[in-house]
Amino acid sequence: MKNKMTKRIPKLLVIFLLGFSLPLVTAFTYPKPNTVYRVYLKGKSIGIIKSKNELEEYINKQQNQIKEKFNVDKVYLPEDLDIEKEITFDNDISSVKEIYNKIKDISPFTIKGYAIKISGVDSQAVDGTKIKGKNQTIYVLNKKTFEDAVDNVVHSFVSDEDYSNYANDTQEEIKDTGKLIERIYLENKITITKKNIPVDATIYQDTNTLSRYLMFGTTKDQQKYVVQPGDTISEISFNNKISTEEFLIANPEFTSANTLLYAGQEVTLGILKPQISVVEEDHVVFDEETNYQTETQYDNDKVVGYSQVIQAGVKGVTRKTQKVQKINGQTVSVAPVPEEDKVLKEPTNEIVVKGGKKSSYVGYGSVVATAGEWGWPATCSSVSSPFGYRWGVLHDAIDIAGCGYGSNIFAANDGIVVQSAYKYDNGEYITIDHGNGYYSLYAHMVSGSRKVKVGDYVVKGQIIGNMGMTGAATGVHVHFAIWRGFPYRGGRPVNPLAFY
């Protein structure tokens, strides 16, 4: 009996011990999870911190240099730094100083400001191809900096008086002749967004610097020129490949191209590259001289080369109305309003008798390239774009606009047609050799309207085509050029207005 009891004790002891050991297992304490913030730089984790606010405050405290440079009260996290809240058992927590040291030399910190997105405006190259406008973003700390800079640009292209009268609705009504500004606006789409700006971006803090960029496409100082004895604004402008308008914009202290200069005076020669398009739309009423036509009669008793005016031509006068559109001071469109035109004086045609008897002379007329000998090539006289440089490129002709689509184009003088064709930039065009070293060129005619062919002899005032906008043209006009020598083949363009 004793032996049996002795053998049972170990089993009971084991059961007893196991029973008391179970509570010991269930009482074990697991580690508690931590609420932390994981920091990502450029999408890669660089550590975890206890407090996001603590890191933001530390950065702001350390970056006094940025606050002084931009005159701001607070500096913020970099754009490519992300902080995400998470729960983890990881106890490897970084200090905010350690995280700061990891990011300070890699990503720029940011400050509060405004991102201004300016949409590009498409344009046309000389060869007629489309140039896609450049979209860009400008950063400022204060919206007023941008607004004032735009205002400066607008005032560069629209006179202070005109803009003030337009803005205040105090323009005088047109009684006989005059101009009314119907609209002034920016062609670009502009979006302004408040955001954090990286401090390594170009941030405009003052109006003058931003105005310079919007006008010239750079903040660098423009080229300077010291006036020499006898210099005029027109000569300085042409010799430096800018227009007189560009000269006056770059030198606002001069009010007119006729302003006298003195030797030793320093002027600015900035080539404009406007970053915004200021559009001005005008209603214009003016009196225009109406060119008379030349009637040619032939006398076969007189040899070719003989010419006598038997009735002098007298110009008429017509009161005309036009809708004119300008972009950054340059006229781009002239649309006539013919229903409002009023003839004040009818023109009297010129009658010329020319010899019809052929001789051994191998020429084509008695044309000489002197003022007063040339006929006007269009039915209207408005020059929408003069001869000369504009934005660094030579405009080698004058553009005559406002006559209306399909209006007649006339030969400016006697001669032989040497070109009658289509070209990507000129569109439908004609070139006349006047037999004395001078050539005239007429471009952008209506498609299929050329009335003369190569080899034809034409006389001054003869209709040779109709005004259109073929080729690289933004509006209806005739591109009228006079060259000393064959155009674009060793010749030299001259200002057509010098012959009138």
ABEGO torsion letter per residue (X at the ends): XAAAAAAAAAAAAAAAAAAAAAAAAAABBBBBBBBBBBBBBGGBBAEBBABAAAAAAAAAAABAAAAAAAGBABBBBBAABBBBBBBBABABBBBAAAAAAAAAAABBBBBBBBBBBBBBBBBBBAAGBBBBBBBBBBBBABAAAAAAAAAAAAAAABBAAAAAAAAAGABBBBAABEBBBABBBBABBBBBBBBBBBAABBBBABAAAAAAAAAAGBABBBBBBBBBBGBBAAAAAAAAGBBAAAAAAABAABABAABBBBBGBBBBBBBBBBABBBBBBBBBBBBBBBBBBBBBBBBAABBBGBBBBABBBBBBBBBBBBBBBBBGGBBABBBBBAAABBBABBBBBBBBBBBABBBABBBAEABBBBBGABBBABABABBABBBEBBGGBBBABBBBBGAEBGBBBBBABBEBBABBBBBAAAEBBBBBBAGAGBBBBBBGBBBGABABBBGBBBBBGBBAEBBBABEBBABBBBBBBBBBEBBGBGBBBBBAAAAX
